[in-house]
Amino acid sequence: PDRELAELVRTGRFDLIAISAASSTDPKKVERLINLIRKGQSVPPIVVGGSLLSYAPSEVKKLGADLATNDAAAALELINHPSDADNTYTRQWSAPRPSLTE
């Protein structure tokens, strides 16, 4: 299923990719999925949400997502401001946004 999803992302037109990860989800599986999706191409912002953010916050930072949040508005903000994908509250995980896991 991961390869099928990655192929769908490569051939489709999406503004955002949202991945829901439960606390029982192995963070490494989510990381592999994100790496597979990003492999050799430009993709829309990838957002990870779900209880994994509370269950394993230190692991969430390693996943390679553009944003980790359970706040849908924060995720949609990436669509409205795509230039922020390399800015304060995404990849660097450092901005004081309340929706980020710390």
Buried (B, 14 or more C-beta within 10 A) or exposed (E): EEEEBBEEBEEEEEEBBBBEBEEEBEBEEBBBBBEBBBEEEEBBBBBBBBBBBEBBEEBBBEBBBBBBBBBEEBBBBBEEEBEBBEEEBBBEBEEEBEBBBE
